[in-house]
Amino acid sequence: MPQLRNVTFVGAGPGAAAHLTLGAYAALQAADVVIHDRLVGPEVLALIPAHVVRIDVGKVGFGPSTPQSTIDAVLVAQAQTWAQVVRLKGGDCGIFGRLDEEILALEAADIGYSILPGLTSATVAAAAIGQPLTQRGRNTALRIVTGHDMVGFADHDWAGIARAGAVTAIYMGKKSARYIQGRLMMHGAAGDLAVTVVANISHTDQQIFAASLGSLPAVVAQANGPAVLLVGLAPRAAAHTIPQLQEAQA
């Protein structure tokens, strides 16, 4: 009987190996080949056994990237060659990770798959500043949105995001920071609305900036690397909770 072909989509978390799930670790140990993104942390990549084939299909925002069609083709070709293929994605593979496109490619080739979700950047960023994403009496909903989509700056329910007590995590929002600022102010948000910028989440060079909506574009310019904007959340001041906290110079 031929060996069953299978692809496991694995969420690697935002960087640190401590945020990898036990299931994800087990999948890496059992893999024949790992196809990984650029944003997968080096601590996680170091857990891949030496004999496992590694294929880098990284994308750089607004820079050199592996086309999605190429990634789909590589994924199918490797799954037709190897029994156990891991598609390793940064963060949670189901949140802004093009997961559906790759599933469709596998389905078209009649290849099975499973999904192991990972910690997404918003949850780890909030933990880094000592804050919950939801709080009784403050917000009964949480938004995770993108600042930039396939056609440019993304549009959202800005009135809802600007509402007092609302909490929103904005991914890919560095380039659109001034646009976000303008939209929120147009819908009633005050310039002193707390916005925390967390860049390189959970990596050794993580940066945390305590900002406000009014200073957001200037603060974002200081962030090196991918960042999440936590609108409506300010860092707690406990030094042991946020040792990387930096005062924004706006």
C-alpha positions as a Markdown table, in Angstrom:
| # | Residue | x | y | z |
|---|---|---|---|---|
| 1 | Met | 0.0 | 0.0 | 0.0 |
| 2 | Pro | 1.5 | 3.4 | -0.9 |
| 3 | Gln | 2.3 | 5.7 | 1.9 |
| 4 | Leu | -0.3 | 8.4 | 2.6 |
| 5 | Arg | 0.9 | 11.9 | 1.4 |
| 6 | Asn | 0.2 | 14.7 | 3.8 |
| 7 | Val | 1.0 | 18.4 | 4.4 |
| 8 | Thr | 0.8 | 19.8 | 7.8 |
| 9 | Phe | 0.4 | 23.6 | 8.0 |
| 10 | Val | 2.1 | 24.7 | 11.2 |
| 11 | Gly | 1.9 | 28.1 | 12.9 |
| 12 | Ala | 5.4 | 28.9 | 14.3 |
| 13 | Gly | 4.4 | 31.8 | 16.5 |
| 14 | Pro | 6.0 | 35.2 | 16.0 |
| 15 | Gly | 9.6 | 34.1 | 16.7 |
| 16 | Ala | 10.6 | 32.7 | 20.0 |
| 17 | Ala | 10.7 | 28.9 | 20.3 |
| 18 | Ala | 8.9 | 29.2 | 23.7 |
| 19 | His | 5.7 | 30.1 | 21.7 |
| 20 | Leu | 5.8 | 26.9 | 19.6 |
| 21 | Thr | 3.1 | 24.3 | 20.5 |
| 22 | Leu | 4.0 | 20.7 | 21.4 |
| 23 | Gly | 2.1 | 19.6 | 18.3 |
| 24 | Ala | 4.1 | 21.9 | 16.1 |
| 25 | Tyr | 7.3 | 20.6 | 17.6 |
| 26 | Ala | 6.3 | 17.0 | 17.0 |
| 27 | Ala | 5.4 | 17.8 | 13.4 |
| 28 | Leu | 8.9 | 19.3 | 12.8 |
| 29 | Gln | 10.5 | 16.2 | 14.2 |
| 30 | Ala | 8.5 | 13.9 | 12.0 |
| 31 | Ala | 8.9 | 16.0 | 8.8 |
| 32 | Asp | 10.7 | 14.9 | 5.6 |
| 33 | Val | 10.8 | 18.5 | 4.3 |
| 34 | Val | 9.9 | 21.9 | 5.8 |
| 35 | Ile | 8.8 | 24.7 | 3.6 |
| 36 | His | 9.2 | 27.9 | 5.7 |
| 37 | Asp | 8.5 | 31.6 | 5.6 |
| 38 | Arg | 11.1 | 34.4 | 6.2 |
| 39 | Leu | 9.4 | 35.5 | 9.4 |
| 40 | Val | 9.8 | 32.1 | 11.1 |
| 41 | Gly | 12.2 | 32.8 | 14.0 |
| 42 | Pro | 15.8 | 31.3 | 14.0 |
| 43 | Glu | 15.0 | 29.6 | 17.4 |
| 44 | Val | 12.2 | 27.7 | 15.7 |
| 45 | Leu | 14.3 | 26.8 | 12.6 |
| 46 | Ala | 17.0 | 25.5 | 14.9 |
| 47 | Leu | 14.6 | 22.8 | 16.2 |
| 48 | Ile | 14.3 | 21.2 | 12.7 |
| 49 | Pro | 16.4 | 18.0 | 12.6 |
| 50 | Ala | 19.6 | 18.3 | 10.5 |
| 51 | His | 18.4 | 15.6 | 8.0 |
| 52 | Val | 15.2 | 17.4 | 7.1 |
| 53 | Val | 15.2 | 19.2 | 3.8 |
| 54 | Arg | 14.5 | 23.0 | 4.3 |
| 55 | Ile | 13.1 | 25.2 | 1.6 |
| 56 | Asp | 12.9 | 29.0 | 2.1 |
| 57 | Val | 9.9 | 30.6 | 0.3 |
| 58 | Gly | 10.1 | 33.9 | 2.2 |
| 59 | Lys | 8.3 | 37.1 | 1.4 |
| 60 | Val | 9.6 | 40.6 | 2.2 |
| 61 | Gly | 6.9 | 43.3 | 2.5 |
| 62 | Phe | 7.3 | 45.7 | -0.4 |
| 63 | Gly | 10.5 | 43.9 | -1.3 |
| 64 | Pro | 11.8 | 40.7 | -3.0 |
| 65 | Ser | 9.4 | 37.9 | -2.5 |
| 66 | Thr | 8.6 | 34.4 | -3.7 |
| 67 | Pro | 5.4 | 34.6 | -5.8 |
| 68 | Gln | 2.5 | 32.8 | -4.2 |
| 69 | Ser | 2.1 | 30.8 | -7.4 |
| 70 | Thr | 5.6 | 29.5 | -7.0 |
| 71 | Ile | 5.0 | 28.6 | -3.3 |
| 72 | Asp | 1.9 | 26.7 | -4.3 |
| 73 | Ala | 3.8 | 24.8 | -7.0 |
| 74 | Val | 6.7 | 24.0 | -4.6 |
| 75 | Leu | 4.2 | 22.8 | -2.0 |
| 76 | Val | 2.5 | 20.5 | -4.4 |
| 77 | Ala | 5.7 | 19.1 | -5.9 |
| 78 | Gln | 7.2 | 18.4 | -2.5 |
| 79 | Ala | 4.0 | 16.7 | -1.2 |
| 80 | Gln | 4.1 | 14.5 | -4.3 |
| 81 | Thr | 7.7 | 13.5 | -3.5 |
| 82 | Trp | 7.8 | 13.2 | 0.3 |
| 83 | Ala | 5.4 | 11.6 | 2.8 |
| 84 | Gln | 5.4 | 14.2 | 5.5 |
| 85 | Val | 5.7 | 17.9 | 4.4 |
| 86 | Val | 5.5 | 20.7 | 6.9 |
| 87 | Arg | 4.5 | 24.1 | 5.7 |
| 88 | Leu | 5.8 | 26.4 | 8.4 |
| 89 | Lys | 4.3 | 29.8 | 8.7 |
| 90 | Gly | 5.1 | 32.7 | 11.1 |
| 91 | Gly | 2.5 | 33.5 | 13.7 |
| 92 | Asp | -0.8 | 31.7 | 13.2 |
| 93 | Cys | -1.1 | 30.2 | 9.7 |
| 94 | Gly | -4.8 | 31.1 | 9.5 |
| 95 | Ile | -4.3 | 34.9 | 10.1 |
| 96 | Phe | -3.1 | 36.8 | 7.1 |
| 97 | Gly | -1.1 | 33.8 | 6.1 |
| 98 | Arg | -2.5 | 33.0 | 2.6 |
| 99 | Leu | -3.5 | 29.6 | 4.0 |
| 100 | Asp | -6.6 | 29.3 | 1.9 |
| 101 | Glu | -4.7 | 29.7 | -1.4 |
| 102 | Glu | -2.3 | 26.9 | -0.5 |
| 103 | Ile | -5.1 | 24.6 | 0.6 |
| 104 | Leu | -6.8 | 25.1 | -2.7 |
| 105 | Ala | -3.6 | 24.2 | -4.5 |
| 106 | Leu | -3.4 | 21.0 | -2.5 |
| 107 | Glu | -7.0 | 20.1 | -3.0 |
| 108 | Ala | -6.6 | 20.6 | -6.7 |
| 109 | Ala | -3.8 | 18.0 | -6.6 |
| 110 | Asp | -5.8 | 15.7 | -4.3 |
| 111 | Ile | -3.3 | 16.0 | -1.5 |
| 112 | Gly | -4.4 | 15.8 | 2.1 |
| 113 | Tyr | -3.6 | 18.3 | 4.8 |
| 114 | Ser | -4.0 | 19.2 | 8.4 |
| 115 | Ile | -3.6 | 22.5 | 10.3 |
| 116 | Leu | -1.8 | 23.2 | 13.6 |
| 117 | Pro | -2.6 | 26.8 | 14.6 |
| 118 | Gly | 0.1 | 28.9 | 16.3 |
| 119 | Leu | 0.2 | 31.9 | 18.5 |
| 120 | Thr | -0.5 | 35.0 | 16.5 |
| 121 | Ser | 1.4 | 38.3 | 16.9 |
| 122 | Ala | -1.4 | 40.2 | 18.6 |
| 123 | Thr | -1.6 | 37.8 | 21.6 |
| 124 | Val | 2.2 | 37.7 | 22.1 |
| 125 | Ala | 2.6 | 41.5 | 21.6 |
| 126 | Ala | -0.2 | 42.2 | 24.2 |
| 127 | Ala | 1.5 | 39.8 | 26.6 |
| 128 | Ala | 4.8 | 41.6 | 26.1 |
| 129 | Ile | 3.3 | 44.8 | 27.4 |
| 130 | Gly | 1.5 | 43.2 | 30.3 |
| 131 | Gln | -2.0 | 43.7 | 28.9 |
| 132 | Pro | -5.0 | 41.5 | 28.1 |
| 133 | Leu | -6.6 | 41.9 | 24.7 |
| 134 | Thr | -10.1 | 41.8 | 26.3 |
| 135 | Gln | -11.1 | 43.1 | 29.7 |
| 136 | Arg | -14.4 | 42.9 | 31.4 |
| 137 | Gly | -16.1 | 46.3 | 31.4 |
| 138 | Arg | -13.8 | 47.6 | 28.7 |
| 139 | Asn | -14.2 | 45.8 | 25.5 |
| 140 | Thr | -16.5 | 43.0 | 24.5 |
| 141 | Ala | -14.9 | 42.5 | 21.1 |
| 142 | Leu | -11.4 | 42.3 | 19.6 |
| 143 | Arg | -10.5 | 43.3 | 16.0 |
| 144 | Ile | -7.5 | 41.9 | 14.2 |
| 145 | Val | -7.2 | 43.8 | 10.9 |
| 146 | Thr | -4.5 | 44.6 | 8.3 |
| 147 | Gly | -3.3 | 48.0 | 7.4 |
| 148 | His | -2.5 | 47.0 | 3.8 |
| 149 | Asp | -4.3 | 44.6 | 1.5 |
| 150 | Met | -3.8 | 43.5 | -2.1 |
| 151 | Val | -5.1 | 46.8 | -3.6 |
| 152 | Gly | -3.4 | 49.3 | -1.1 |
| 153 | Phe | -4.4 | 50.7 | 2.3 |
| 154 | Ala | -7.2 | 48.6 | 3.7 |
| 155 | Asp | -10.5 | 50.1 | 4.7 |
| 156 | His | -12.3 | 49.1 | 7.9 |
| 157 | Asp | -15.0 | 50.1 | 10.3 |
| 158 | Trp | -13.0 | 53.1 | 11.5 |
| 159 | Ala | -15.9 | 54.3 | 13.7 |
| 160 | Gly | -15.9 | 51.0 | 15.6 |
| 161 | Ile | -12.1 | 51.0 | 16.0 |
| 162 | Ala | -12.2 | 54.7 | 17.2 |
| 163 | Arg | -14.9 | 53.9 | 19.8 |
| 164 | Ala | -13.9 | 54.4 | 23.4 |
| 165 | Gly | -12.6 | 51.2 | 25.0 |
| 166 | Ala | -12.2 | 49.4 | 21.7 |
| 167 | Val | -9.0 | 47.3 | 21.2 |
| 168 | Thr | -7.7 | 46.6 | 17.7 |
| 169 | Ala | -4.5 | 44.9 | 16.6 |
| 170 | Ile | -3.4 | 46.2 | 13.2 |
| 171 | Tyr | -1.0 | 44.0 | 11.3 |
| 172 | Met | 1.1 | 45.3 | 8.4 |
| 173 | Gly | 0.3 | 48.9 | 9.5 |
| 174 | Lys | 3.7 | 50.6 | 9.3 |
| 175 | Lys | 3.4 | 51.9 | 5.8 |
| 176 | Ser | -0.2 | 53.0 | 6.4 |
| 177 | Ala | 0.3 | 54.6 | 9.8 |
| 178 | Arg | -0.6 | 58.1 | 8.6 |
| 179 | Tyr | -3.6 | 56.8 | 6.8 |
| 180 | Ile | -4.8 | 54.9 | 9.9 |
| 181 | Gln | -4.2 | 58.1 | 12.0 |
| 182 | Gly | -6.3 | 60.2 | 9.7 |
| 183 | Arg | -9.2 | 57.7 | 9.4 |
| 184 | Leu | -9.4 | 57.3 | 13.1 |
| 185 | Met | -9.3 | 61.0 | 13.8 |
| 186 | Met | -12.0 | 61.6 | 11.2 |
| 187 | His | -14.2 | 59.2 | 13.1 |
| 188 | Gly | -13.8 | 60.9 | 16.5 |
| 189 | Ala | -10.7 | 59.3 | 18.0 |
| 190 | Ala | -8.6 | 61.7 | 20.1 |
| 191 | Gly | -5.0 | 62.4 | 19.5 |
| 192 | Asp | -4.1 | 61.0 | 22.9 |
| 193 | Leu | -5.6 | 57.6 | 22.2 |
| 194 | Ala | -3.1 | 55.0 | 23.3 |
| 195 | Val | -1.4 | 53.0 | 20.6 |
| 196 | Thr | 1.5 | 50.6 | 21.4 |
| 197 | Val | 3.8 | 49.6 | 18.6 |
| 198 | Val | 5.6 | 46.3 | 19.0 |
| 199 | Ala | 8.2 | 45.4 | 16.4 |
| 200 | Asn | 10.1 | 42.1 | 16.0 |
| 201 | Ile | 7.7 | 40.5 | 18.4 |
| 202 | Ser | 9.4 | 37.9 | 20.8 |
| 203 | His | 12.7 | 38.2 | 19.0 |
| 204 | Thr | 15.9 | 39.3 | 20.8 |
| 205 | Asp | 15.7 | 42.7 | 19.1 |
| 206 | Gln | 12.0 | 43.3 | 20.1 |
| 207 | Gln | 11.1 | 46.9 | 20.3 |
| 208 | Ile | 8.1 | 48.3 | 22.3 |
| 209 | Phe | 7.0 | 51.9 | 21.8 |
| 210 | Ala | 4.4 | 53.6 | 24.0 |
| 211 | Ala | 2.8 | 56.0 | 21.6 |
| 212 | Ser | -0.5 | 57.9 | 21.0 |
| 213 | Leu | -2.6 | 58.3 | 17.9 |
| 214 | Gly | -1.2 | 61.8 | 17.4 |
| 215 | Ser | 2.4 | 60.6 | 17.4 |
| 216 | Leu | 1.9 | 57.3 | 15.6 |
| 217 | Pro | 3.5 | 58.1 | 12.2 |
| 218 | Ala | 6.7 | 59.4 | 13.8 |
| 219 | Val | 6.8 | 56.5 | 16.3 |
| 220 | Val | 6.3 | 53.9 | 13.6 |
| 221 | Ala | 9.3 | 55.3 | 11.7 |
| 222 | Gln | 11.5 | 54.3 | 14.6 |
| 223 | Ala | 10.4 | 50.7 | 14.5 |
| 224 | Asn | 12.8 | 48.3 | 12.8 |
| 225 | Gly | 11.2 | 45.2 | 11.4 |
| 226 | Pro | 7.6 | 43.9 | 11.2 |
| 227 | Ala | 5.3 | 45.5 | 13.8 |
| 228 | Val | 1.8 | 45.2 | 15.2 |
| 229 | Leu | -0.1 | 48.3 | 16.3 |
| 230 | Leu | -2.2 | 47.8 | 19.4 |
| 231 | Val | -4.8 | 50.5 | 19.2 |
| 232 | Gly | -6.4 | 51.2 | 22.6 |
| 233 | Leu | -3.7 | 49.6 | 24.7 |
| 234 | Ala | -0.9 | 51.2 | 26.6 |
| 235 | Pro | 2.0 | 49.2 | 28.2 |
| 236 | Arg | 1.9 | 48.5 | 31.8 |
| 237 | Ala | 4.9 | 50.2 | 33.4 |
| 238 | Ala | 6.3 | 47.2 | 35.4 |
| 239 | Ala | 9.9 | 46.9 | 34.3 |
| 240 | His | 10.0 | 43.1 | 34.8 |
| 241 | Thr | 7.0 | 42.8 | 32.3 |
| 242 | Ile | 8.4 | 45.1 | 29.6 |
| 243 | Pro | 12.2 | 45.4 | 29.8 |
| 244 | Gln | 12.3 | 46.5 | 26.2 |
| 245 | Leu | 10.0 | 49.5 | 26.7 |
| 246 | Gln | 11.1 | 52.6 | 24.9 |
| 247 | Glu | 9.7 | 56.1 | 25.2 |
| 248 | Ala | 8.8 | 57.3 | 21.8 |
| 249 | Gln | 10.6 | 60.3 | 20.5 |
| 250 | Ala | 7.9 | 62.0 | 18.4 |
